[in-house]
Amino acid sequence: MKEKVIEFMNSKKLLLIVLVLTAIIFAIPSINYLLENKTILNFNEYFKFCLDDTNRIEQTIIYLIILTLLTIFYFLIVKNRNKLFKNNKQMYMYIAIISLIFVIVVPFLSSDVFYYLGVGRLDSAYGQNPYYVTIKDFVESGNNSQYLEQDTVLAKGYENDWGSTTVVYGPVWTLVCKIVAGISFGNIDIALLLFKLLNMAIHLVNCYLIYKLTGKKLFVLLYGLNPYMFIEGIANVHNDIYVVTCILTSLYFLLKKKNIIVSIIFLALATAIKYFAILLLPFIIIYYFRDKKPLERLKKCFLYGMLFVFIVAITYVLYIQDIQVLSGIMAQQGKFAKNFYIILMEYFDIPNLVSNVNMIFLISFIIIYFFTCLTLLYKKQIIFREEMRKIEYFLVAFLFLLITNFQPWYIMWLFPLIMWQKKKMIQFVVQIALISQFANSVFLINGEDWRNGTPFTFFMLLEICICLNLGEFKLRTRFKNRKRGLNGDNN
């Protein structure tokens, strides 16, 4: 018996069990909160780790310890993946188990899901157009405040910081919110559970699509077992995970099914959730028609570009009345959070500095992107991997230089193309995603305030530098060891 226990303790399988247990420990504060309160309705302490008996600093330390353990076990499992998972079914089942645990976790780092549901309820139950009517406009007009007592989904949306803003996302996402909120019967607990289960299912679909595209466990686990994905995609219920699904599906039909029309449709659906997905459009079209001459490629870009625009426009038909349909999206882009723009605002008292810097980056981005696409039109040999690497750089620039309202869950945009990147870029994407969760400890300590974006940004930059230096040290160590081996030095 003793020998079997020792054998088990030394086995790689223990890693899987320990990660499950760590995930359960991560969920315990949320479980305690739900058992004590019986509902999520009164949960207003987003950016608090659900430990009412301890202060913020202690809660943050506990969060960081558990997150560190999750991260360590994540990397160890990825490293030993071939020994741990004999087949894909085992791998998917394990990811599903961890995902289900995070379904229980209260969205403590973001309140966006309550805004999603409130907007969906405004649309499904009260027949209001959420692109023109805000939740607060509806509730505060006439005698509509009476609905808050019987409709906890609407009430929770009304309390949200975004409650006075019209929809800030594309209509595909609004339809998803409408469906989920519509079948919740106005109960916030049912609505949140449905949304979390749906996001869990979408997460598993993404894992499957990644494997179909690559045939490698590595990329499935880098994405599917990532603590960042569990926290932002499932616990905090962000909609970026749906954009990932649409992009992966678009690439699947492009590469595996050779169907450009279906590929364009899914890319359009991704864009009708969050508009950044349009950056992939010319690359996908030109790659598909890579055997054509430049003029013919240009014609195809125009033809399929029109198809793309038509599909996006169709999604707006249910809501559009005038150009005001885009006002919510514009309002979101006018906000500032969690990036170097916050530092410029706080430390440099120069008129129009932020807007001018942002404009310079935007113009530079457009020029470089335009000439990259133009060059691609005339390129004789187009290799998909190389083009995906270019797009990834554009996405990184878009994410960190153009967006003034940066949020950690936006890093999810970089994952659909990760399997075609070089090793350093893969490491960067994975590390920056995890680093963002450690950097969020600033908000766990101080609460939600735009000024906390400055220490958040400094924290992220510091951690990135540490990771890069560790990577360089590791490479130098390997080089020295290899050199010693060549010289016959075994000491």
Residue pairs with C-beta under 8 A, 6 or more apart in sequence:
8 14
12 80
12 83
12 84
13 84
15 73
15 76
15 77
15 80
15 84
16 77
16 84
16 94
18 73
19 70
19 73
19 74
19 77
19 98
19 225
20 97
20 98
20 101
22 66
22 69
22 70
22 73
23 70
23 98
23 101
23 102
23 230
24 101
25 66
26 66
26 67
26 70
26 101
26 102
26 105
27 101
27 102
27 104
27 105
29 49
29 50
29 51
29 59
29 62
29 106
30 50
30 104
30 105
30 106
30 108
31 104
32 50
32 51
33 43
33 50
33 52
33 106
34 40
34 104
34 106
36 52
37 43
39 152
39 188
39 189
40 106
40 156
40 188
40 189
40 192
41 152
41 155
41 156
41 188
41 189
43 106
44 159
45 108
46 107
46 108
46 109
46 110
46 111
46 448
47 108
47 109
47 440
47 443
47 444
47 447
47 448
48 56
48 59
48 108
48 444
48 447
49 59
49 60
49 62
49 63
49 108
49 444
50 106
50 108
51 58
51 59
51 62
54 62
56 444
56 445
56 446
56 447
57 445
59 444
60 441
60 444
60 445
63 441
63 444
64 438
64 441
67 227
67 437
67 438
70 227
71 227
71 434
74 225
74 226
74 227
77 84
77 221
77 225
78 218
78 221
78 222
78 225
81 91
81 217
81 218
81 221
82 217
85 91
85 94
85 217
88 211
88 217
91 217
91 220
91 221
91 224
92 204
92 207
92 208
94 225
95 203
95 204
95 207
95 220
95 221
95 224
95 225
96 200
96 204
98 225
98 230
99 200
99 203
99 204
99 230
99 234
100 200
102 200
102 230
102 231
102 234
102 235
103 193
103 196
103 197
103 200
103 234
105 231
105 234
105 235
106 235
107 113
107 192
107 235
107 236
107 237
108 235
108 236
109 231
109 232
109 235
109 236
109 440
109 443
109 444
110 232
110 236
110 237
110 238
110 409
111 160
111 161
112 162
112 236
112 237
112 238
113 192
113 195
113 236
113 237
113 238
114 156
114 157
114 159
114 160
114 188
115 135
115 157
115 160
115 161
115 162
115 163
116 173
116 177
116 195
116 237
116 239
117 153
117 156
117 157
117 177
117 180
117 181
117 184
117 188
117 191
117 192
117 195
118 135
118 153
118 154
118 156
118 157
118 158
118 160
118 163
118 181
119 130
119 135
119 157
119 167
119 174
119 177
119 181
120 153
120 174
120 176
120 177
120 178
120 179
120 180
120 181
120 182
121 151
121 153
121 154
121 157
121 181
121 182
121 184
121 186
121 191
122 128
122 130
122 133
122 135
122 138
122 154
122 157
123 129
123 130
123 174
123 177
123 178
123 181
124 178
124 179
124 181
124 182
125 151
125 154
125 181
125 182
125 186
126 138
126 144
126 147
126 154
128 138
129 319
129 321
130 166
130 167
130 174
130 319
131 166
131 167
131 174
131 319
131 320
131 321
131 324
131 325
131 327
131 328
132 166
132 321
132 324
132 325
133 166
134 163
134 164
134 165
134 166
135 154
135 157
135 158
135 160
135 163
135 164
136 158
136 163
136 164
137 164
138 144
139 145
139 147
139 148
139 154
139 158
147 154
148 154
148 155
148 158
149 155
150 186
151 186
152 186
152 187
152 188
152 189
153 181
153 184
153 186
153 187
153 188
153 191
154 186
155 188
156 188
157 163
162 168
165 328
165 331
165 332
166 327
166 328
166 331
167 174
167 328
168 328
168 329
168 331
168 332
169 239
169 273
169 274
169 328
169 329
170 271
170 272
170 273
170 274
170 275
170 312
170 315
171 272
171 315
171 316
171 318
171 319
172 242
172 269
172 272
172 273
172 315
173 239
173 242
173 272
173 273
173 274
174 319
175 315
175 318
176 239
176 242
180 191
180 194
180 195
180 198
181 191
183 194
184 190
184 191
184 194
192 237
195 237
196 234
196 235
196 237
199 233
199 234
199 237
199 241
200 234
202 233
202 241
202 242
202 245
203 224
203 229
203 233
203 234
203 241
204 224
205 245
206 223
206 224
206 241
206 244
206 245
206 248
207 220
207 223
207 224
209 245
209 248
209 249
209 252
210 219
210 220
210 223
210 224
210 248
210 419
211 217
211 219
211 220
212 252
212 256
213 248
213 251
213 252
213 255
213 256
213 419
214 220
214 419
216 419
219 418
219 419
222 418
222 426
222 430
223 229
223 415
223 418
226 430
226 433
226 434
227 434
227 437
228 411
228 433
228 434
228 436
228 437
229 241
229 412
229 415
229 433
231 437
232 238
232 240
232 408
232 409
232 412
232 437
233 240
233 241
233 409
233 412
236 409
238 409
238 412
239 273
239 274
240 274
240 409
240 410
240 412
240 413
241 412
242 273
243 270
243 273
243 274
243 277
243 412
243 413
244 412
244 413
244 415
244 416
246 266
246 267
246 269
246 270
246 273
246 277
247 266
247 267
247 270
247 277
247 280
247 416
247 417
248 416
249 266
250 263
250 264
250 265
250 266
250 267
250 270
250 280
250 284
251 263
251 284
251 416
253 259
253 260
253 262
253 263
253 266
254 260
254 263
254 284
254 287
254 288
255 384
260 284
260 285
260 288
260 304
261 307
263 284
263 288
264 281
264 284
264 285
264 304
264 307
264 308
264 311
265 311
267 277
267 278
267 280
267 281
267 284
267 308
268 308
268 311
268 312
268 315
269 311
269 315
270 277
271 277
271 278
271 308
271 312
272 311
272 312
272 315
272 316
274 413
275 329
276 395
276 398
276 413
278 308
279 369
279 391
279 394
279 395
279 398
280 391
281 305
281 308
282 301
282 305
282 373
282 376
283 373
283 376
283 387
283 388
283 390
283 391
285 297
285 300
285 301
285 304
285 305
286 297
286 300
286 301
286 373
286 376
286 377
286 382
287 382
287 384
287 387
288 300
289 296
289 297
289 300
290 297
290 382
292 300
294 377
294 378
297 377
298 377
301 377
316 325
319 325
332 405
333 403
333 404
333 405
334 404
334 405
335 404
335 405
336 342
336 345
336 354
336 404
336 405
336 450
336 453
337 404
337 405
337 406
337 407
337 450
337 453
338 406
338 407
338 408
338 453
338 456
338 457
339 400
339 403
339 404
339 406
339 453
339 457
340 457
341 354
341 357
341 358
341 404
342 450
342 451
342 453
342 454
342 457
343 454
343 457
343 458
344 353
344 354
344 357
345 353
345 354
346 451
346 454
354 404
358 402
358 404
361 397
361 401
361 402
362 402
365 394
365 397
365 398
365 401
365 402
369 394
372 390
372 394
376 382
376 387
384 420
385 420
388 417
388 420
388 421
389 420
389 421
389 422
389 425
391 417
392 414
392 417
392 418
392 420
392 421
392 425
395 413
395 414
395 417
396 414
399 406
399 410
399 411
399 413
399 414
400 406
403 410
408 433
408 436
408 437
408 439
408 440
411 429
411 432
411 433
411 436
412 433
414 429
414 432
414 433
415 429
415 433
418 425
418 426
418 429
418 430
421 429
424 471
427 467
427 471
431 464
431 467
432 460
432 464
435 460
435 463
435 464
435 467
436 460
438 459
438 463
439 456
439 459
439 460
439 463
440 456
441 459
442 452
442 455
442 456
442 459
443 452
443 456
446 452
484 490
